Amino acid sequence: MSAFRDRWMTFWMARAGLSGPGRLATRLATWAAPPYKGKRSLAQLTRRGYVSPRAQIDCRDLRFGEHCYIDDDVVIFDRGDGGHAALGDHVFLYRGTIIEIGEGGSVEIGAGSHIQPNCQFTAFRGSVRIGRGVQVAPACAFYPYQHGLAAGQPITRQPLTSRGDIVIEDDAWLGYGAIVLDGVTVGQGAVVGAGAVVTADVPPDAIVAGVPARVISHRELAAAVTSC
């Protein structure tokens, strides 16, 4: 049965894609695949990668690398005035992740990065740039803009402003529920603790936590303590 299943998935993934027939082929390949993250192997069967039939994609400028994995209920949506959404090779977007772009904002996710379930990328005014090999835990959020707060005008009518793009450099790790705000760079190899709200730059290899996030250690110091 396993050999038949492997041949079935390989046959249909060779025909998979974002067109109508391609999405049908993807659905047929998915039928034989294991549930949840067990489907990741489908992305390796073709350079076009795997896009779940349950994903919702409406983006004028969508760029895929090779062997990407787009899970169930992922949303990639261009409001109509966004920039682009670009996924590098072997990027994994797990279920419930939402990428929304507008007002010129873009989202770029570098090769080998994993975005766990229910993360939110809302790129208005500014952009979100995720480096290579970045690990993002579930329920993280990235907002490269702010609402105006002037009195006497409803929040919904306030113009959006931005201090600049969000940049997450290579090999960084964000814990569960971290929030990153506009104009912030998280340095290479840095660790952001669960539930942190990052409002200022994080140095490379720093460990930050709290609201607002503050440096509590550095990875080389943590490694030295662990080895004692």
Summary of the structure (lengths in Angstrom):
residues: 228
radius of gyration: 19.2
end to end distance: 50.9
largest distance: 67.4
contacts: 781
relative contact order: 0.08
helix: 20%
strand: 31%
